């Protein structure tokens, strides 16, 4: 289950950016081609976050669909699965332009007893 390693990396990233403040929420973009199971990542995040500043934080996942650009005609096509062919000309010679993301895009931390701030 590679979700555990991903969760560990996410907790490490947010812990560094939180600088000792309690983490309220974490935003992560996950590309379709990363083959991450959202429920497994959320579960692993909860486990790995225990005892850290991210314990109890909400993990907000944004799924990024896969897309390719055809090298033959230049058309960008959103891909639902394999094989990844061009939606315009049917060619299979394409470069991936979206869907490989695995990015922490936001960290919301507590700054006072009543407020939070995005980091």
C-alpha positions as CSV (number, residue, x, y, z in Angstrom):
1,X,0.0,0.0,0.0
2,X,1.9,3.0,-1.3
3,X,-0.7,5.3,0.3
4,X,1.1,4.9,3.7
5,X,4.4,6.3,2.2
6,X,2.5,9.1,0.6
7,X,0.7,10.0,3.8
8,X,4.0,9.9,5.6
9,X,5.5,12.4,3.1
10,X,2.4,14.7,3.3
11,X,2.7,14.8,7.1
12,X,6.4,15.6,6.9
13,X,5.7,18.4,4.5
14,X,2.9,20.0,6.5
15,X,4.8,19.6,9.8
16,X,7.7,21.6,8.4
17,X,5.4,24.3,7.1
18,X,3.2,24.4,10.2
19,X,6.2,25.5,12.3
20,X,4.8,24.0,15.5
21,X,1.2,25.3,15.0
22,X,-1.7,22.8,14.9
23,X,-2.7,21.8,11.4
24,X,-6.5,22.1,10.8
25,X,-6.6,21.0,7.1
26,X,-4.4,19.9,4.3
27,X,-5.2,20.2,0.5
28,X,-3.7,17.7,-1.8
29,X,-4.0,17.3,-5.6
30,X,-3.8,13.7,-6.7
31,X,-3.6,12.8,-10.4
32,X,-5.5,9.9,-11.8
33,X,-2.3,8.3,-13.1
34,X,-0.9,8.1,-9.5
35,X,-3.4,5.3,-8.8
36,X,-4.0,6.4,-5.3
37,X,-7.1,5.1,-3.5
38,X,-8.6,8.1,-1.8
39,X,-10.0,6.2,1.2
40,X,-6.7,4.4,1.8
41,X,-4.8,7.7,1.7
42,X,-7.2,9.3,4.1
43,X,-7.0,6.3,6.5
44,X,-3.1,6.3,6.2
45,X,-3.0,10.0,6.8
46,X,-5.0,9.7,10.0
47,X,-2.6,6.9,11.2
48,X,0.6,8.7,10.3
49,X,-0.6,12.1,11.7
50,X,-1.2,10.7,15.2
51,X,1.1,12.4,17.7
52,X,2.1,15.2,15.2
53,X,0.8,18.7,14.7
54,X,-1.4,17.3,11.9
55,X,-3.3,14.9,14.2
56,X,-7.0,15.4,13.6
57,X,-6.5,17.5,10.5
58,X,-8.9,17.2,7.6
59,X,-7.3,15.8,4.4
60,X,-9.0,17.4,1.4
61,X,-8.2,15.5,-1.8
62,X,-8.7,17.0,-5.2
63,X,-8.7,14.4,-8.0
64,X,-7.0,15.5,-11.2
65,X,-8.1,13.7,-14.3
66,X,-5.5,12.4,-16.8
67,X,-5.0,14.3,-20.1
68,X,-2.7,13.9,-23.0
69,X,-1.6,16.1,-25.9
70,X,-1.3,14.3,-29.3
71,X,2.1,14.6,-30.9
72,X,0.5,14.1,-34.3
73,X,-2.3,16.8,-34.3
74,X,-1.7,18.7,-31.0
75,X,-5.2,18.0,-29.6
76,X,-5.5,17.7,-25.8
77,X,-7.7,14.9,-24.7
78,X,-9.0,14.0,-21.2
79,X,-8.3,10.3,-20.6
80,X,-10.6,8.0,-18.7
81,X,-8.4,4.9,-19.0
82,X,-6.2,2.8,-21.2
83,X,-5.3,2.9,-24.0
84,X,-4.8,6.7,-24.1
85,X,-5.6,7.7,-27.6
86,X,-6.2,11.0,-29.2
87,X,-9.8,12.1,-29.2
88,X,-9.4,13.8,-32.5
89,X,-7.3,11.7,-34.8
90,X,-7.1,8.4,-32.8
91,X,-3.2,8.3,-32.6
92,X,-1.6,6.8,-29.6
93,X,1.6,9.0,-29.7
94,X,0.9,11.4,-26.9
95,X,2.5,13.2,-24.0
96,X,0.8,13.3,-20.6
97,X,-0.1,16.9,-19.6
98,X,-2.2,16.3,-16.5
99,X,-2.8,13.4,-14.1
100,X,0.6,12.7,-12.6
101,X,0.2,15.3,-9.9
102,X,0.8,14.6,-6.2
103,X,1.0,18.0,-4.7
104,X,0.3,19.5,-1.3
105,X,-1.4,22.7,-2.4
106,X,-2.5,24.1,0.9
107,X,-2.0,23.8,4.7
108,X,-4.5,25.5,7.1
109,X,-3.0,26.0,10.5
110,X,-4.4,27.4,13.8
111,X,-3.0,30.7,14.7
112,X,-5.1,31.7,17.7
113,X,-7.7,30.1,19.9
114,X,-10.4,31.3,17.5
115,X,-8.7,31.7,14.1
116,X,-6.9,29.8,11.4
117,X,-4.7,30.9,8.6
118,X,-3.7,29.3,5.3
119,X,0.0,28.6,4.9
